[in-house]
Amino acid sequence: MSKVPDTLDWQQDFIATNLLAIGYNAWVGYLGGERGAIVCSTNSPVIGIAGETFKTHFVPRSRLAPFLNAWLAAPDAVILRHHFINVHILEAVDIYNPTTEAVLLLESFHQVTFFYLKNLLLTPPQCYEQVCKEWTEFQPQSTQLSKQKQYD
């Protein structure tokens, strides 16, 4: 019997691998003044010294409905065509607990998948703290070199 590949496997792996960045962005966005959703696209990764990086944005709740309407109205967006899905995402953003949960929209090719992330190994504030503690690892090499030149 052949096993049918589960498309959620790679997505779950992606979330686990990128949890620190997802949580960090969720918390920084929330600290900016309101709840919102993390939007991450795997469509155009940037390959660097630390591996692949992906475009990630925090969309605040006040801008989320227009963002979803514009983004998902594109003819190549496969999922989230129906109004009730947008409403479901907006409701999730209204009720999630920013200190322990996150809302993620993950774009891959022409498909968007909605995740309500709960029971995280690291909460968004913990991700933020960890990134801040190890900030030099997350800075581009050029930024580190320019700081080093200032002290020389």
C-alpha positions, 0 to 999 in steps of 0.5 A: 500500500502506498502512502499518500503524502500529507501536504500538512507535513511540510507545513508543520515542519515549516512552522516548527523550523521557523517558529522563532521568527513567526513568534517574534514577528507576532509579538513585535506586531502586537507590541505595535498596538493591536492584534493581527496575523502573520503572513508568510510567503514561501514563493520567493525565498532568499538564500543566504549564509544561514539558509533560506529566509522567507518574506514575513509580515505582520498585518494588524487587525485594522488592516486585515480585512482589506488586505485579505480582500485584495490579496485573495481576490487575485486570480491565482489565489486558490484557497480562501475564495469564500467570504466565510473564510475571511470572517473566520480568520478575522474572528480568530484574530479577534479572540486569539491570546497574543501571549500564547498563540499566533495566527498565521497565513502561509502562502505557497505557490498559489495556495494559502493555508490558515493556521491558528497556532496554539500550544506552542513550544515557545510563546510569542514573548519567549520568541521575542526574548530569545531573538533579542538575546541573540540579536547578532545571529539574526543581523545581516553580515553587513550590519555587523561589519559596519558596527565593527568598523565603528569601534575600530 
